[in-house]
Amino acid sequence: MISAGRFRHRPSVEDILSQISLSRGDLLERVKPYGFIETGSIMSFLENVCHARPDEHAFQYIRNKIDECLRRHDNGSSYFSALRSLLKDLDYLLFQSECFITHRTR
């Protein structure tokens, strides 16, 4: 999980991305071990549609697919811990991104 305590100010999206690996390649590696339809959809999206550095809309799509996968298949075992961690990272990134955008438009 990412900690905002490291920054003296509210972290920007760039600050957050510097702490977590969320490039297209990193995301592919994190979902590759899972053989579910939802993770297959994420992999197809990343390989065929997504830019090397995903944008907020791509992160939202991936986050929703991971959430769908976990709701359908997660039985609480450690097998899903990496997906749960990725979901938390994406939630944090999207939350901070929303705060960053809201703050800039005031």
FENVENUR-V938539 format. One record per backbone hydrogen bond with DSSP energy under -0.5 kcal/mol. CO is the residue of the C=O (numbers start at 1). NH is the residue of the N-H. If there is no record, write none. Layout:
co | nh
CO | NH
CO | NH
This chain:
co | nh
2 | 4
3 | 6
4 | 7
12 | 16
13 | 17
14 | 18
15 | 19
16 | 19
16 | 20
20 | 22
23 | 27
24 | 28
25 | 29
26 | 30
27 | 31
28 | 32
29 | 33
31 | 34
36 | 40
37 | 41
38 | 42
39 | 43
40 | 44
41 | 45
42 | 46
43 | 47
44 | 48
45 | 49
45 | 50
52 | 24
52 | 54
55 | 59
56 | 60
57 | 61
58 | 62
59 | 63
60 | 64
61 | 65
62 | 66
63 | 67
64 | 68
65 | 69
66 | 70
67 | 71
68 | 72
69 | 73
70 | 74
77 | 80
78 | 81
80 | 84
81 | 85
82 | 86
83 | 87
84 | 88
85 | 89
86 | 90
87 | 91
88 | 92
89 | 93
90 | 94
91 | 95
92 | 96
93 | 97
94 | 98
95 | 99
96 | 100
97 | 101
98 | 102
99 | 103
100 | 104
101 | 105
102 | 106
103 | 106
